[in-house]
Amino acid sequence: MYISIMLFYTIFVFLMQQNHLLMMLMLLEMMILLLFFMLVIYLGYYMYEFYFSMLFLTMCVCESVLGLSILVSLIRVYGNDFYQSFNILW
C-alpha cells in the first residue's frame, strides 16, 4: 500500500517539477524502482519465477543509460540542463 502511495506521489512531483532534466531523470528512476518493488511483491505473492524481474531491470538500465547520454550531450551543447531552455527536436 505504501509503495503505491509513493508511486503516485512520485508521479505527481514529476508532473509538477519539470525544470531540470536531471531531476526528471531521477524521478523516473524512482518510479522504476517502485514499479520493480511492486513487481517483486506480486511475483513473490503468486510464487512465479523472477526471470521477468531480471528482464525488467535490464530494460531499466538501458533506459537510464540513454537518459544520461542525452543529458551529457545536451549539457555539452547548451551548457545547462534546464528543460525549458532547449528544444529537443532541433
PDB file of N, CA, C and O in Angstrom:
ATOM      1  N   MET A   1       0.824  -1.184   0.000  1.00  0.00           N
ATOM      2  CA  MET A   1       0.000   0.000   0.000  1.00  0.00           C
ATOM      3  C   MET A   1       0.869   1.247   0.000  1.00  0.00           C
ATOM      4  O   MET A   1       0.599   2.195  -0.738  1.00  0.00           O
ATOM      5  N   TYR A   2       1.924   1.251   0.835  1.00  0.00           N
ATOM      6  CA  TYR A   2       2.792   2.425   0.903  1.00  0.00           C
ATOM      7  C   TYR A   2       3.575   2.620  -0.389  1.00  0.00           C
ATOM      8  O   TYR A   2       3.896   3.747  -0.764  1.00  0.00           O
ATOM      9  N   ILE A   3       3.877   1.530  -1.059  1.00  0.00           N
ATOM     10  CA  ILE A   3       4.617   1.636  -2.313  1.00  0.00           C
ATOM     11  C   ILE A   3       3.765   2.305  -3.373  1.00  0.00           C
ATOM     12  O   ILE A   3       4.272   3.123  -4.140  1.00  0.00           O
ATOM     13  N   SER A   4       2.486   1.978  -3.434  1.00  0.00           N
ATOM     14  CA  SER A   4       1.619   2.624  -4.420  1.00  0.00           C
ATOM     15  C   SER A   4       1.415   4.099  -4.100  1.00  0.00           C
ATOM     16  O   SER A   4       1.315   4.918  -5.013  1.00  0.00           O
ATOM     17  N   ILE A   5       1.353   4.449  -2.814  1.00  0.00           N
ATOM     18  CA  ILE A   5       1.242   5.864  -2.437  1.00  0.00           C
ATOM     19  C   ILE A   5       2.514   6.604  -2.839  1.00  0.00           C
ATOM     20  O   ILE A   5       2.451   7.723  -3.347  1.00  0.00           O
ATOM     21  N   MET A   6       3.658   5.983  -2.612  1.00  0.00           N
ATOM     22  CA  MET A   6       4.914   6.607  -3.016  1.00  0.00           C
ATOM     23  C   MET A   6       4.992   6.759  -4.527  1.00  0.00           C
ATOM     24  O   MET A   6       5.529   7.749  -5.024  1.00  0.00           O
ATOM     25  N   LEU A   7       4.458   5.781  -5.267  1.00  0.00           N
ATOM     26  CA  LEU A   7       4.458   5.858  -6.723  1.00  0.00           C
ATOM     27  C   LEU A   7       3.597   7.018  -7.204  1.00  0.00           C
ATOM     28  O   LEU A   7       4.022   7.773  -8.079  1.00  0.00           O
ATOM     29  N   PHE A   8       2.404   7.176  -6.655  1.00  0.00           N
ATOM     30  CA  PHE A   8       1.539   8.282  -7.065  1.00  0.00           C
ATOM     31  C   PHE A   8       2.135   9.629  -6.674  1.00  0.00           C
ATOM     32  O   PHE A   8       2.007  10.602  -7.418  1.00  0.00           O
ATOM     33  N   TYR A   9       2.780   9.694  -5.525  1.00  0.00           N
ATOM     34  CA  TYR A   9       3.432  10.934  -5.111  1.00  0.00           C
ATOM     35  C   TYR A   9       4.589  11.270  -6.052  1.00  0.00           C
ATOM     36  O   TYR A   9       4.781  12.436  -6.396  1.00  0.00           O
ATOM     37  N   THR A  10       5.356  10.271  -6.469  1.00  0.00           N
ATOM     38  CA  THR A  10       6.456  10.493  -7.394  1.00  0.00           C
ATOM     39  C   THR A  10       5.948  10.963  -8.745  1.00  0.00           C
ATOM     40  O   THR A  10       6.544  11.848  -9.358  1.00  0.00           O
ATOM     41  N   ILE A  11       4.853  10.380  -9.216  1.00  0.00           N
ATOM     42  CA  ILE A  11       4.256  10.825 -10.476  1.00  0.00           C
ATOM     43  C   ILE A  11       3.773  12.259 -10.356  1.00  0.00           C
ATOM     44  O   ILE A  11       3.944  13.049 -11.284  1.00  0.00           O
ATOM     45  N   PHE A  12       3.172  12.605  -9.228  1.00  0.00           N
ATOM     46  CA  PHE A  12       2.701  13.972  -9.006  1.00  0.00           C
ATOM     47  C   PHE A  12       3.863  14.962  -9.010  1.00  0.00           C
ATOM     48  O   PHE A  12       3.781  16.017  -9.639  1.00  0.00           O
ATOM     49  N   VAL A  13       4.936  14.624  -8.316  1.00  0.00           N
ATOM     50  CA  VAL A  13       6.104  15.512  -8.281  1.00  0.00           C
ATOM     51  C   VAL A  13       6.738  15.607  -9.665  1.00  0.00           C
ATOM     52  O   VAL A  13       7.215  16.673 -10.054  1.00  0.00           O
ATOM     53  N   PHE A  14       6.748  14.503 -10.412  1.00  0.00           N
ATOM     54  CA  PHE A  14       7.294  14.516 -11.770  1.00  0.00           C
ATOM     55  C   PHE A  14       6.502  15.457 -12.666  1.00  0.00           C
ATOM     56  O   PHE A  14       7.083  16.179 -13.476  1.00  0.00           O
ATOM     57  N   LEU A  15       5.186  15.453 -12.526  1.00  0.00           N
ATOM     58  CA  LEU A  15       4.364  16.334 -13.351  1.00  0.00           C
ATOM     59  C   LEU A  15       4.483  17.794 -12.936  1.00  0.00           C
ATOM     60  O   LEU A  15       4.329  18.686 -13.771  1.00  0.00           O
ATOM     61  N   MET A  16       4.751  18.050 -11.673  1.00  0.00           N
ATOM     62  CA  MET A  16       4.860  19.430 -11.194  1.00  0.00           C
ATOM     63  C   MET A  16       6.266  20.007 -11.343  1.00  0.00           C
ATOM     64  O   MET A  16       6.419  21.210 -11.555  1.00  0.00           O
ATOM     65  N   GLN A  17       7.277  19.177 -11.235  1.00  0.00           N
ATOM     66  CA  GLN A  17       8.662  19.654 -11.237  1.00  0.00           C
ATOM     67  C   GLN A  17       9.305  19.307 -12.568  1.00  0.00           C
ATOM     68  O   GLN A  17       9.833  18.207 -12.730  1.00  0.00           O
ATOM     69  N   GLN A  18       9.269  20.223 -13.519  1.00  0.00           N
ATOM     70  CA  GLN A  18       9.861  19.959 -14.824  1.00  0.00           C
ATOM     71  C   GLN A  18      10.845  21.052 -15.215  1.00  0.00           C
ATOM     72  O   GLN A  18      10.820  21.532 -16.348  1.00  0.00           O
ATOM     73  N   ASN A  19      11.710  21.449 -14.290  1.00  0.00           N
ATOM     74  CA  ASN A  19      12.690  22.482 -14.589  1.00  0.00           C
ATOM     75  C   ASN A  19      13.999  21.904 -15.100  1.00  0.00           C
ATOM     76  O   ASN A  19      14.519  22.355 -16.121  1.00  0.00           O
ATOM     77  N   HIS A  20      14.529  20.924 -14.412  1.00  0.00           N
ATOM     78  CA  HIS A  20      15.829  20.362 -14.752  1.00  0.00           C
ATOM     79  C   HIS A  20      15.660  18.941 -15.266  1.00  0.00           C
ATOM     80  O   HIS A  20      14.866  18.161 -14.741  1.00  0.00           O
ATOM     81  N   LEU A  21      16.419  18.625 -16.300  1.00  0.00           N
ATOM     82  CA  LEU A  21      16.358  17.287 -16.879  1.00  0.00           C
ATOM     83  C   LEU A  21      16.897  16.240 -15.910  1.00  0.00           C
ATOM     84  O   LEU A  21      16.389  15.119 -15.871  1.00  0.00           O
ATOM     85  N   LEU A  22      17.914  16.587 -15.132  1.00  0.00           N
ATOM     86  CA  LEU A  22      18.470  15.636 -14.169  1.00  0.00           C
ATOM     87  C   LEU A  22      17.448  15.265 -13.103  1.00  0.00           C
ATOM     88  O   LEU A  22      17.351  14.103 -12.710  1.00  0.00           O
ATOM     89  N   MET A  23      16.691  16.243 -12.637  1.00  0.00           N
ATOM     90  CA  MET A  23      15.642  15.970 -11.646  1.00  0.00           C
ATOM     91  C   MET A  23      14.557  15.070 -12.242  1.00  0.00           C
ATOM     92  O   MET A  23      14.041  14.184 -11.560  1.00  0.00           O
ATOM     93  N   MET A  24      14.214  15.295 -13.498  1.00  0.00           N
ATOM     94  CA  MET A  24      13.214  14.449 -14.149  1.00  0.00           C
ATOM     95  C   MET A  24      13.722  13.017 -14.296  1.00  0.00           C
ATOM     96  O   MET A  24      12.961  12.067 -14.109  1.00  0.00           O
ATOM     97  N   LEU A  25      15.004  12.858 -14.630  1.00  0.00           N
ATOM     98  CA  LEU A  25      15.569  11.514 -14.748  1.00  0.00           C
ATOM     99  C   LEU A  25      15.605  10.799 -13.404  1.00  0.00           C
ATOM    100  O   LEU A  25      15.353   9.596 -13.331  1.00  0.00           O
ATOM    101  N   MET A  26      15.915  11.531 -12.345  1.00  0.00           N
ATOM    102  CA  MET A  26      15.926  10.919 -11.012  1.00  0.00           C
ATOM    103  C   MET A  26      14.525  10.489 -10.591  1.00  0.00           C
ATOM    104  O   MET A  26      14.363   9.432  -9.980  1.00  0.00           O
ATOM    105  N   LEU A  27      13.516  11.286 -10.906  1.00  0.00           N
ATOM    106  CA  LEU A  27      12.143  10.904 -10.577  1.00  0.00           C
ATOM    107  C   LEU A  27      11.690   9.703 -11.403  1.00  0.00           C
ATOM    108  O   LEU A  27      10.962   8.845 -10.905  1.00  0.00           O
ATOM    109  N   LEU A  28      12.118   9.640 -12.665  1.00  0.00           N
ATOM    110  CA  LEU A  28      11.801   8.461 -13.473  1.00  0.00           C
ATOM    111  C   LEU A  28      12.442   7.204 -12.891  1.00  0.00           C
ATOM    112  O   LEU A  28      11.819   6.142 -12.879  1.00  0.00           O
ATOM    113  N   GLU A  29      13.666   7.313 -12.413  1.00  0.00           N
ATOM    114  CA  GLU A  29      14.319   6.165 -11.786  1.00  0.00           C
ATOM    115  C   GLU A  29      13.607   5.753 -10.504  1.00  0.00           C
ATOM    116  O   GLU A  29      13.503   4.564 -10.203  1.00  0.00           O
ATOM    117  N   MET A  30      13.121   6.725  -9.756  1.00  0.00           N
ATOM    118  CA  MET A  30      12.351   6.410  -8.540  1.00  0.00           C
ATOM    119  C   MET A  30      11.073   5.655  -8.902  1.00  0.00           C
ATOM    120  O   MET A  30      10.702   4.694  -8.228  1.00  0.00           O
ATOM    121  N   MET A  31      10.401   6.094  -9.971  1.00  0.00           N
ATOM    122  CA  MET A  31       9.195   5.386 -10.413  1.00  0.00           C
ATOM    123  C   MET A  31       9.524   3.968 -10.850  1.00  0.00           C
ATOM    124  O   MET A  31       8.770   3.038 -10.565  1.00  0.00           O
ATOM    125  N   ILE A  32      10.641   3.799 -11.537  1.00  0.00           N
ATOM    126  CA  ILE A  32      11.027   2.470 -11.998  1.00  0.00           C
ATOM    127  C   ILE A  32      11.348   1.556 -10.815  1.00  0.00           C
ATOM    128  O   ILE A  32      10.963   0.387 -10.815  1.00  0.00           O
ATOM    129  N   LEU A  33      12.045   2.077  -9.817  1.00  0.00           N
ATOM    130  CA  LEU A  33      12.340   1.260  -8.635  1.00  0.00           C
ATOM    131  C   LEU A  33      11.077   0.868  -7.881  1.00  0.00           C
ATOM    132  O   LEU A  33      10.961  -0.258  -7.398  1.00  0.00           O
ATOM    133  N   LEU A  34      10.132   1.796  -7.780  1.00  0.00           N
ATOM    134  CA  LEU A  34       8.871   1.466  -7.108  1.00  0.00           C
ATOM    135  C   LEU A  34       8.078   0.431  -7.901  1.00  0.00           C
ATOM    136  O   LEU A  34       7.470  -0.466  -7.317  1.00  0.00           O
ATOM    137  N   LEU A  35       8.081   0.550  -9.222  1.00  0.00           N
ATOM    138  CA  LEU A  35       7.425  -0.471 -10.044  1.00  0.00           C
ATOM    139  C   LEU A  35       8.117  -1.824  -9.893  1.00  0.00           C
ATOM    140  O   LEU A  35       7.459  -2.865  -9.890  1.00  0.00           O
ATOM    141  N   PHE A  36       9.437  -1.806  -9.768  1.00  0.00           N
ATOM    142  CA  PHE A  36      10.167  -3.055  -9.562  1.00  0.00           C
ATOM    143  C   PHE A  36       9.804  -3.695  -8.225  1.00  0.00           C
ATOM    144  O   PHE A  36       9.610  -4.909  -8.151  1.00  0.00           O
ATOM    145  N   PHE A  37       9.711  -2.890  -7.171  1.00  0.00           N
ATOM    146  CA  PHE A  37       9.301  -3.426  -5.870  1.00  0.00           C
ATOM    147  C   PHE A  37       7.894  -4.013  -5.935  1.00  0.00           C
ATOM    148  O   PHE A  37       7.631  -5.068  -5.358  1.00  0.00           O
ATOM    149  N   MET A  38       6.995  -3.333  -6.634  1.00  0.00           N
ATOM    150  CA  MET A  38       5.634  -3.858  -6.783  1.00  0.00           C
ATOM    151  C   MET A  38       5.647  -5.161  -7.573  1.00  0.00           C
ATOM    152  O   MET A  38       4.893  -6.082  -7.260  1.00  0.00           O
ATOM    153  N   LEU A  39       6.503  -5.244  -8.599  1.00  0.00           N
ATOM    154  CA  LEU A  39       6.614  -6.458  -9.394  1.00  0.00           C
ATOM    155  C   LEU A  39       7.158  -7.615  -8.561  1.00  0.00           C
ATOM    156  O   LEU A  39       6.661  -8.736  -8.666  1.00  0.00           O
ATOM    157  N   VAL A  40       8.160  -7.360  -7.747  1.00  0.00           N
ATOM    158  CA  VAL A  40       8.739  -8.408  -6.903  1.00  0.00           C
ATOM    159  C   VAL A  40       7.719  -8.896  -5.879  1.00  0.00           C
ATOM    160  O   VAL A  40       7.613 -10.096  -5.627  1.00  0.00           O
ATOM    161  N   ILE A  41       6.977  -7.976  -5.295  1.00  0.00           N
ATOM    162  CA  ILE A  41       5.940  -8.370  -4.332  1.00  0.00           C
ATOM    163  C   ILE A  41       4.870  -9.214  -5.015  1.00  0.00           C
ATOM    164  O   ILE A  41       4.423 -10.219  -4.464  1.00  0.00           O
ATOM    165  N   TYR A  42       4.460  -8.806  -6.217  1.00  0.00           N
ATOM    166  CA  TYR A  42       3.449  -9.564  -6.962  1.00  0.00           C
ATOM    167  C   TYR A  42       3.962 -10.954  -7.317  1.00  0.00           C
ATOM    168  O   TYR A  42       3.260 -11.947  -7.125  1.00  0.00           O
ATOM    169  N   LEU A  43       5.189 -11.027  -7.835  1.00  0.00           N
ATOM    170  CA  LEU A  43       5.738 -12.328  -8.220  1.00  0.00           C
ATOM    171  C   LEU A  43       5.969 -13.222  -7.006  1.00  0.00           C
ATOM    172  O   LEU A  43       5.794 -14.437  -7.096  1.00  0.00           O
ATOM    173  N   GLY A  44       6.354 -12.648  -5.886  1.00  0.00           N
ATOM    174  CA  GLY A  44       6.544 -13.440  -4.671  1.00  0.00           C
ATOM    175  C   GLY A  44       5.235 -13.924  -4.086  1.00  0.00           C
ATOM    176  O   GLY A  44       5.167 -15.018  -3.526  1.00  0.00           O
ATOM    177  N   TYR A  45       4.194 -13.116  -4.212  1.00  0.00           N
ATOM    178  CA  TYR A  45       2.897 -13.489  -3.655  1.00  0.00           C
ATOM    179  C   TYR A  45       2.290 -14.662  -4.414  1.00  0.00           C
ATOM    180  O   TYR A  45       1.724 -15.571  -3.807  1.00  0.00           O
ATOM    181  N   TYR A  46       2.406 -14.645  -5.741  1.00  0.00           N
ATOM    182  CA  TYR A  46       1.834 -15.718  -6.545  1.00  0.00           C
ATOM    183  C   TYR A  46       2.845 -16.812  -6.881  1.00  0.00           C
ATOM    184  O   TYR A  46       2.547 -17.714  -7.665  1.00  0.00           O
ATOM    185  N   MET A  47       4.029 -16.736  -6.296  1.00  0.00           N
ATOM    186  CA  MET A  47       5.078 -17.746  -6.435  1.00  0.00           C
ATOM    187  C   MET A  47       5.457 -18.009  -7.892  1.00  0.00           C
ATOM    188  O   MET A  47       5.611 -19.155  -8.315  1.00  0.00           O
ATOM    189  N   TYR A  48       5.602 -16.921  -8.645  1.00  0.00           N
ATOM    190  CA  TYR A  48       6.090 -17.022 -10.016  1.00  0.00           C
ATOM    191  C   TYR A  48       7.606 -16.934 -10.013  1.00  0.00           C
ATOM    192  O   TYR A  48       8.228 -16.626  -8.996  1.00  0.00           O
ATOM    193  N   GLU A  49       8.185 -17.211 -11.171  1.00  0.00           N
ATOM    194  CA  GLU A  49       9.630 -17.085 -11.299  1.00  0.00           C
ATOM    195  C   GLU A  49      10.011 -15.607 -11.411  1.00  0.00           C
ATOM    196  O   GLU A  49       9.208 -14.775 -11.832  1.00  0.00           O
ATOM    197  N   PHE A  50      11.228 -15.307 -11.032  1.00  0.00           N
ATOM    198  CA  PHE A  50      11.701 -13.930 -11.047  1.00  0.00           C
ATOM    199  C   PHE A  50      12.497 -13.605 -12.311  1.00  0.00           C
ATOM    200  O   PHE A  50      13.253 -12.633 -12.334  1.00  0.00           O
ATOM    201  N   TYR A  51      12.334 -14.404 -13.353  1.00  0.00           N
ATOM    202  CA  TYR A  51      13.050 -14.151 -14.600  1.00  0.00           C
ATOM    203  C   TYR A  51      12.599 -12.832 -15.217  1.00  0.00           C
ATOM    204  O   TYR A  51      13.421 -12.086 -15.749  1.00  0.00           O
ATOM    205  N   PHE A  52      11.325 -12.542 -15.153  1.00  0.00           N
ATOM    206  CA  PHE A  52      10.809 -11.297 -15.725  1.00  0.00           C
ATOM    207  C   PHE A  52      11.363 -10.080 -15.000  1.00  0.00           C
ATOM    208  O   PHE A  52      11.557  -9.027 -15.607  1.00  0.00           O
ATOM    209  N   SER A  53      11.617 -10.218 -13.707  1.00  0.00           N
ATOM    210  CA  SER A  53      12.174  -9.084 -12.965  1.00  0.00           C
ATOM    211  C   SER A  53      13.588  -8.767 -13.436  1.00  0.00           C
ATOM    212  O   SER A  53      13.968  -7.597 -13.478  1.00  0.00           O
ATOM    213  N   MET A  54      14.369  -9.769 -13.787  1.00  0.00           N
ATOM    214  CA  MET A  54      15.706  -9.517 -14.325  1.00  0.00           C
ATOM    215  C   MET A  54      15.629  -8.856 -15.692  1.00  0.00           C
ATOM    216  O   MET A  54      16.435  -7.979 -16.002  1.00  0.00           O
ATOM    217  N   LEU A  55      14.676  -9.262 -16.503  1.00  0.00           N
ATOM    218  CA  LEU A  55      14.467  -8.620 -17.798  1.00  0.00           C
ATOM    219  C   LEU A  55      14.027  -7.173 -17.616  1.00  0.00           C
ATOM    220  O   LEU A  55      14.460  -6.291 -18.357  1.00  0.00           O
ATOM    221  N   PHE A  56      13.174  -6.930 -16.639  1.00  0.00           N
ATOM    222  CA  PHE A  56      12.715  -5.574 -16.336  1.00  0.00           C
ATOM    223  C   PHE A  56      13.877  -4.693 -15.897  1.00  0.00           C
ATOM    224  O   PHE A  56      13.993  -3.554 -16.348  1.00  0.00           O
ATOM    225  N   LEU A  57      14.736  -5.204 -15.026  1.00  0.00           N
ATOM    226  CA  LEU A  57      15.899  -4.435 -14.578  1.00  0.00           C
ATOM    227  C   LEU A  57      16.872  -4.159 -15.719  1.00  0.00           C
ATOM    228  O   LEU A  57      17.485  -3.093 -15.761  1.00  0.00           O
ATOM    229  N   THR A  58      17.020  -5.101 -16.638  1.00  0.00           N
ATOM    230  CA  THR A  58      17.888  -4.884 -17.794  1.00  0.00           C
ATOM    231  C   THR A  58      17.367  -3.751 -18.659  1.00  0.00           C
ATOM    232  O   THR A  58      18.140  -2.901 -19.101  1.00  0.00           O
ATOM    233  N   MET A  59      16.067  -3.730 -18.903  1.00  0.00           N
ATOM    234  CA  MET A  59      15.474  -2.643 -19.686  1.00  0.00           C
ATOM    235  C   MET A  59      15.576  -1.308 -18.953  1.00  0.00           C
ATOM    236  O   MET A  59      15.746  -0.266 -19.586  1.00  0.00           O
ATOM    237  N   CYS A  60      15.476  -1.330 -17.637  1.00  0.00           N
ATOM    238  CA  CYS A  60      15.598  -0.095 -16.845  1.00  0.00           C
ATOM    239  C   CYS A  60      17.007   0.468 -16.929  1.00  0.00           C
ATOM    240  O   CYS A  60      17.188   1.684 -17.001  1.00  0.00           O
ATOM    241  N   VAL A  61      18.002  -0.404 -16.920  1.00  0.00           N
ATOM    242  CA  VAL A  61      19.383   0.055 -17.041  1.00  0.00           C
ATOM    243  C   VAL A  61      19.614   0.667 -18.418  1.00  0.00           C
ATOM    244  O   VAL A  61      20.282   1.695 -18.537  1.00  0.00           O
ATOM    245  N   CYS A  62      19.068   0.045 -19.454  1.00  0.00           N
ATOM    246  CA  CYS A  62      19.204   0.606 -20.801  1.00  0.00           C
ATOM    247  C   CYS A  62      18.532   1.969 -20.895  1.00  0.00           C
ATOM    248  O   CYS A  62      19.062   2.878 -21.535  1.00  0.00           O
ATOM    249  N   GLU A  63      17.386   2.118 -20.272  1.00  0.00           N
ATOM    250  CA  GLU A  63      16.672   3.402 -20.285  1.00  0.00           C
ATOM    251  C   GLU A  63      17.451   4.470 -19.547  1.00  0.00           C
ATOM    252  O   GLU A  63      17.516   5.612 -20.001  1.00  0.00           O
ATOM    253  N   SER A  64      18.038   4.123 -18.425  1.00  0.00           N
ATOM    254  CA  SER A  64      18.786   5.123 -17.660  1.00  0.00           C
ATOM    255  C   SER A  64      20.078   5.515 -18.372  1.00  0.00           C
ATOM    256  O   SER A  64      20.490   6.672 -18.292  1.00  0.00           O
ATOM    257  N   VAL A  65      20.719   4.590 -19.057  1.00  0.00           N
ATOM    258  CA  VAL A  65      21.921   4.919 -19.822  1.00  0.00           C
ATOM    259  C   VAL A  65      21.576   5.864 -20.964  1.00  0.00           C
ATOM    260  O   VAL A  65      22.319   6.809 -21.225  1.00  0.00           O
ATOM    261  N   LEU A  66      20.470   5.626 -21.644  1.00  0.00           N
ATOM    262  CA  LEU A  66      20.042   6.539 -22.704  1.00  0.00           C
ATOM    263  C   LEU A  66      19.730   7.923 -22.156  1.00  0.00           C
ATOM    264  O   LEU A  66      20.096   8.927 -22.766  1.00  0.00           O
ATOM    265  N   GLY A  67      19.066   7.985 -21.022  1.00  0.00           N
ATOM    266  CA  GLY A  67      18.744   9.276 -20.414  1.00  0.00           C
ATOM    267  C   GLY A  67      19.987  10.045 -20.019  1.00  0.00           C
ATOM    268  O   GLY A  67      20.067  11.253 -20.244  1.00  0.00           O
ATOM    269  N   LEU A  68      20.959   9.361 -19.430  1.00  0.00           N
ATOM    270  CA  LEU A  68      22.195  10.039 -19.034  1.00  0.00           C
ATOM    271  C   LEU A  68      23.017  10.473 -20.237  1.00  0.00           C
ATOM    272  O   LEU A  68      23.660  11.521 -20.195  1.00  0.00           O
ATOM    273  N   SER A  69      23.010   9.686 -21.310  1.00  0.00           N
ATOM    274  CA  SER A  69      23.747  10.100 -22.508  1.00  0.00           C
ATOM    275  C   SER A  69      23.093  11.314 -23.157  1.00  0.00           C
ATOM    276  O   SER A  69      23.792  12.192 -23.663  1.00  0.00           O
ATOM    277  N   ILE A  70      21.772  11.378 -23.151  1.00  0.00           N
ATOM    278  CA  ILE A  70      21.082  12.569 -23.655  1.00  0.00           C
ATOM    279  C   ILE A  70      21.393  13.765 -22.771  1.00  0.00           C
ATOM    280  O   ILE A  70      21.602  14.868 -23.277  1.00  0.00           O
ATOM    281  N   LEU A  71      21.425  13.566 -21.461  1.00  0.00           N
ATOM    282  CA  LEU A  71      21.753  14.651 -20.535  1.00  0.00           C
ATOM    283  C   LEU A  71      23.161  15.181 -20.781  1.00  0.00           C
ATOM    284  O   LEU A  71      23.362  16.395 -20.811  1.00  0.00           O
ATOM    285  N   VAL A  72      24.134  14.299 -20.958  1.00  0.00           N
ATOM    286  CA  VAL A  72      25.512  14.731 -21.196  1.00  0.00           C
ATOM    287  C   VAL A  72      25.620  15.485 -22.512  1.00  0.00           C
ATOM    288  O   VAL A  72      26.286  16.518 -22.579  1.00  0.00           O
ATOM    289  N   SER A  73      24.977  14.984 -23.556  1.00  0.00           N
ATOM    290  CA  SER A  73      25.060  15.670 -24.848  1.00  0.00           C
ATOM    291  C   SER A  73      24.365  17.027 -24.810  1.00  0.00           C
ATOM    292  O   SER A  73      24.842  17.973 -25.436  1.00  0.00           O
ATOM    293  N   LEU A  74      23.258  17.144 -24.097  1.00  0.00           N
ATOM    294  CA  LEU A  74      22.579  18.437 -24.009  1.00  0.00           C
ATOM    295  C   LEU A  74      23.365  19.431 -23.170  1.00  0.00           C
ATOM    296  O   LEU A  74      23.359  20.624 -23.470  1.00  0.00           O
ATOM    297  N   ILE A  75      24.039  18.967 -22.127  1.00  0.00           N
ATOM    298  CA  ILE A  75      24.869  19.875 -21.331  1.00  0.00           C
ATOM    299  C   ILE A  75      26.069  20.342 -22.145  1.00  0.00           C
ATOM    300  O   ILE A  75      26.492  21.490 -22.012  1.00  0.00           O
ATOM    301  N   ARG A  76      26.621  19.477 -22.980  1.00  0.00           N
ATOM    302  CA  ARG A  76      27.731  19.900 -23.835  1.00  0.00           C
ATOM    303  C   ARG A  76      27.288  20.923 -24.872  1.00  0.00           C
ATOM    304  O   ARG A  76      28.043  21.843 -25.188  1.00  0.00           O
ATOM    305  N   VAL A  77      26.090  20.782 -25.402  1.00  0.00           N
ATOM    306  CA  VAL A  77      25.620  21.703 -26.441  1.00  0.00           C
ATOM    307  C   VAL A  77      25.117  23.000 -25.841  1.00  0.00           C
ATOM    308  O   VAL A  77      25.504  24.076 -26.296  1.00  0.00           O
ATOM    309  N   TYR A  78      24.259  22.925 -24.826  1.00  0.00           N
ATOM    310  CA  TYR A  78      23.598  24.113 -24.286  1.00  0.00           C
ATOM    311  C   TYR A  78      24.260  24.672 -23.028  1.00  0.00           C
ATOM    312  O   TYR A  78      24.054  25.844 -22.712  1.00  0.00           O
ATOM    313  N   GLY A  79      25.029  23.895 -22.313  1.00  0.00           N
ATOM    314  CA  GLY A  79      25.703  24.377 -21.123  1.00  0.00           C
ATOM    315  C   GLY A  79      24.895  24.269 -19.847  1.00  0.00           C
ATOM    316  O   GLY A  79      25.406  24.607 -18.779  1.00  0.00           O
ATOM    317  N   ASN A  80      23.661  23.815 -19.912  1.00  0.00           N
ATOM    318  CA  ASN A  80      22.838  23.641 -18.707  1.00  0.00           C
ATOM    319  C   ASN A  80      21.852  22.508 -18.945  1.00  0.00           C
ATOM    320  O   ASN A  80      21.785  21.942 -20.036  1.00  0.00           O
ATOM    321  N   ASP A  81      21.089  22.186 -17.905  1.00  0.00           N
ATOM    322  CA  ASP A  81      20.106  21.114 -18.036  1.00  0.00           C
ATOM    323  C   ASP A  81      18.689  21.615 -17.807  1.00  0.00           C
ATOM    324  O   ASP A  81      17.808  20.845 -17.425  1.00  0.00           O
ATOM    325  N   PHE A  82      18.468  22.903 -18.039  1.00  0.00           N
ATOM    326  CA  PHE A  82      17.111  23.431 -17.926  1.00  0.00           C
ATOM    327  C   PHE A  82      16.254  22.848 -19.040  1.00  0.00           C
ATOM    328  O   PHE A  82      16.627  22.890 -20.212  1.00  0.00           O
ATOM    329  N   TYR A  83      15.123  22.316 -18.669  1.00  0.00           N
ATOM    330  CA  TYR A  83      14.272  21.639 -19.643  1.00  0.00           C
ATOM    331  C   TYR A  83      13.603  22.623 -20.597  1.00  0.00           C
ATOM    332  O   TYR A  83      13.375  22.297 -21.762  1.00  0.00           O
ATOM    333  N   GLN A  84      13.285  23.822 -20.116  1.00  0.00           N
ATOM    334  CA  GLN A  84      12.585  24.782 -20.960  1.00  0.00           C
ATOM    335  C   GLN A  84      13.525  25.564 -21.876  1.00  0.00           C
ATOM    336  O   GLN A  84      13.043  26.256 -22.774  1.00  0.00           O
ATOM    337  N   SER A  85      14.827  25.485 -21.692  1.00  0.00           N
ATOM    338  CA  SER A  85      15.746  26.329 -22.455  1.00  0.00           C
ATOM    339  C   SER A  85      16.160  25.735 -23.793  1.00  0.00           C
ATOM    340  O   SER A  85      16.857  26.402 -24.557  1.00  0.00           O
ATOM    341  N   PHE A  86      15.767  24.528 -24.100  1.00  0.00           N
ATOM    342  CA  PHE A  86      16.149  23.946 -25.373  1.00  0.00           C
ATOM    343  C   PHE A  86      14.981  23.184 -25.974  1.00  0.00           C
ATOM    344  O   PHE A  86      14.050  22.781 -25.277  1.00  0.00           O
ATOM    345  N   ASN A  87      15.052  22.998 -27.273  1.00  0.00           N
ATOM    346  CA  ASN A  87      14.053  22.234 -27.994  1.00  0.00           C
ATOM    347  C   ASN A  87      14.729  20.958 -28.475  1.00  0.00           C
ATOM    348  O   ASN A  87      15.691  21.022 -29.241  1.00  0.00           O
ATOM    349  N   ILE A  88      14.251  19.825 -28.048  1.00  0.00           N
ATOM    350  CA  ILE A  88      14.902  18.548 -28.356  1.00  0.00           C
ATOM    351  C   ILE A  88      14.769  18.197 -29.842  1.00  0.00           C
ATOM    352  O   ILE A  88      15.597  17.458 -30.375  1.00  0.00           O
ATOM    353  N   LEU A  89      13.751  18.710 -30.506  1.00  0.00           N
ATOM    354  CA  LEU A  89      13.542  18.365 -31.907  1.00  0.00           C
ATOM    355  C   LEU A  89      14.564  19.018 -32.834  1.00  0.00           C
ATOM    356  O   LEU A  89      14.773  18.520 -33.940  1.00  0.00           O
ATOM    357  N   TRP A  90      15.199  20.094 -32.435  1.00  0.00           N
ATOM    358  CA  TRP A  90      16.153  20.800 -33.306  1.00  0.00           C
ATOM    359  C   TRP A  90      17.545  20.365 -33.046  1.00  0.00           C
ATOM    360  O   TRP A  90      18.475  20.854 -33.687  1.00  0.00           O
TER     361      TRP A  90
END
